[in-house]
Amino acid sequence: MSKNRSFTKAKGKIKLKKETKTEVRSIIKNNNNTAQKKYLSSRKQLRVWLEAEKFDHFKTVASDNGTSMHRLINDFIDDYLLTCGN
């Protein structure tokens, strides 16, 4: 057997070496971020400053009604563009 393995086997369990764990985490992180970055590359971010209490209330009410703030804002923009946009 090769002593230069990236894992050891003890009591039926495989234990990864620290360097291998770091590399695996890096690969997983990069794969997850790649899809997210690709999706977000065609999007624009909208930032709106609100009073903290107003934000918290909005978030709570949206959640209580089974939706998200993001969905409500996107729906509002769609409706507004249909009504007022060209």
Backbone torsions as a table, in degrees:
resi	resn	phi	psi	omega
1	MET	NA	148.1	178.8
2	SER	-79.5	135.6	177.7
3	LYS	-86.4	-4.4	-176.0
4	ASN	-97.6	32.7	-179.5
5	ARG	-79.5	158.0	179.4
6	SER	-92.3	6.8	178.2
7	PHE	-148.1	163.2	173.5
8	THR	-126.8	154.5	-179.4
9	LYS	-119.2	121.7	179.3
10	ALA	-138.8	129.8	177.9
11	LYS	52.7	40.6	176.5
12	GLY	78.2	1.1	179.8
13	LYS	-111.7	145.7	176.2
14	ILE	-97.6	129.0	179.3
15	LYS	-116.6	119.5	179.8
16	LEU	-79.6	145.6	173.9
17	LYS	-70.4	157.6	-176.4
18	LYS	-56.9	-43.3	-179.0
19	GLU	-63.5	-38.5	-179.8
20	THR	-68.7	-40.6	177.7
21	LYS	-58.8	-44.7	-179.9
22	THR	-62.0	-42.4	-179.8
23	GLU	-66.0	-42.2	178.7
24	VAL	-63.1	-44.9	177.9
25	ARG	-58.8	-41.5	-179.6
26	SER	-63.7	-42.5	179.4
27	ILE	-64.2	-46.2	-179.9
28	ILE	-61.9	-45.3	-179.3
29	LYS	-61.7	-45.5	-179.2
30	ASN	-64.4	-39.8	179.0
31	ASN	-65.7	-41.4	178.8
32	ASN	-66.6	-43.4	-178.0
33	ASN	-70.3	-29.5	-178.2
34	THR	-62.3	-47.0	179.9
35	ALA	-65.3	-40.8	179.8
36	GLN	-65.4	-44.6	180.0
37	LYS	-62.6	-39.9	179.1
38	LYS	-63.2	-45.0	179.0
39	TYR	-62.7	-46.1	-176.1
40	LEU	-74.7	-16.2	-178.5
41	SER	-65.3	-21.9	179.4
42	SER	-101.0	13.6	-178.0
43	ARG	-115.7	159.7	173.4
44	LYS	-119.3	146.1	-179.7
45	GLN	-98.3	133.9	178.0
46	LEU	-108.2	124.8	178.3
47	ARG	-115.6	131.9	179.2
48	VAL	-132.1	129.1	178.7
49	TRP	-87.9	127.7	179.4
50	LEU	-130.2	158.2	170.7
51	GLU	-63.2	144.6	-176.9
52	ALA	-57.9	-41.8	-179.2
53	GLU	-65.7	-40.2	179.8
54	LYS	-64.6	-43.2	178.3
55	PHE	-60.7	-49.5	-179.1
56	ASP	-60.9	-41.6	179.5
57	HIS	-64.4	-45.8	179.2
58	PHE	-59.6	-46.3	180.0
59	LYS	-61.0	-43.6	-179.4
60	THR	-65.5	-47.2	-178.7
61	VAL	-64.3	-43.1	179.0
62	ALA	-60.7	-45.2	179.7
63	SER	-63.8	-42.7	179.1
64	ASP	-61.8	-29.7	179.7
65	ASN	-90.3	6.6	175.2
66	GLY	77.7	26.0	177.6
67	THR	-135.5	-176.2	178.8
68	SER	-119.5	160.8	176.8
69	MET	-61.1	-39.1	-178.4
70	HIS	-62.0	-45.0	179.5
71	ARG	-62.9	-44.0	179.7
72	LEU	-61.8	-43.6	-179.2
73	ILE	-66.8	-43.2	177.6
74	ASN	-63.1	-41.5	177.7
75	ASP	-63.5	-40.9	178.7
76	PHE	-61.0	-45.7	-179.3
77	ILE	-62.6	-43.4	177.3
78	ASP	-59.1	-47.6	179.1
79	ASP	-62.0	-43.2	-178.9
80	TYR	-62.5	-43.7	180.0
81	LEU	-66.7	-36.2	175.9
82	LEU	-65.5	-38.3	-176.7
83	THR	-79.4	-45.0	-170.6
84	CYS	-111.3	-20.0	-175.5
85	GLY	-82.6	171.2	-180.0
86	ASN	-102.0	NA	NA
